[in-house]
């Protein structure tokens, strides 16, 4: 079954809207973590970094990677990028410390 141009455009709009909703949800989930300013032990930082990295991969898969002038005014991509940078900076030291601790254990 072949799709018409109209149907393909409709499907693209649905995926685009879904991507916007996904980014907004993701920001809502991880903003409180970023605002807590690093109050985690190394194990927690490792788990949180792992979770946010997988979420980031999922979001970037759907990102149309268009220049800002082609995106809607309410496109949350810039906020999502800023949040990802903040989380990376906060979680990386503890996550690496925990990974190093695991790697140093003798079998």
Secondary structure, DSSP 4 states (H G I P E B T S, - for coil): -PPPHHHHHHHHHHHHHHHHHHHHHHHHHHHHHHHT-S---HHHHHHHHHHHHHHHHHHHHH-----GGGS-TT-THHHHHHHHHHHHHHHHHHHHHHHHHHHHS--
